[in-house]
Amino acid sequence: MSEVATLNMVNDSESVTMVMEPLSSPLENSPAQTTSIPFDKRRRVMFAYTDPDQAPLVFKWALDNILQPGRDHVILVDAFVSDPSNPVLTAKKLWDLTAGEDDGAELEMKEKRRKNLSNFILKNLRSELYKHQISSQKYILSVADPRAKLVEVSEAVNADIVIVGYCTPSLVQRALYGSLSDYLTRYCPCSVFVVRPKK
């Protein structure tokens, strides 16, 4: 099954964007020469986040400690809440909740800004992977509950490992939904690495 067909399995009616890196380019054009293995034999590592501020630090840790040049394929997933009135896993800087209700145009603008940020972050992460001869693809998920969708994606892409940053949920988020890392650890069909930021 192709990656595009797999994407359709997890798309439902929610907004999902996926781009696949050409499989040959990380091997042919990378400045470093690392022994590589065929794409279909590579370990599939899913790197997921919901907090844009945390993503670069967690990614750097994964690059330094887990990812193997020429031997891994990375699935980058940025997941965020499509409805900013939903308290679960909201990106603080972009979803500035107010007492009033946002109209449809404002909500659409906020989601567009969030997707633009996603594309900017993921482009930089993929550039780093490219330098290390690591092939990659990306998902941008705009969904009601990122936790459940991340589990679906991990199953659909047949991930061998999921790497996620540790986020401390607010009291409301924990009461209603629980934490992202706890949920993924419980329901993902593969091993989950939870990266805690250094204090």
Summary of the structure (lengths in Angstrom):
residues: 199
radius of gyration: 16.8
end to end distance: 43.2
largest distance: 56.7
contacts: 605
relative contact order: 0.22
helix: 40%
strand: 21%
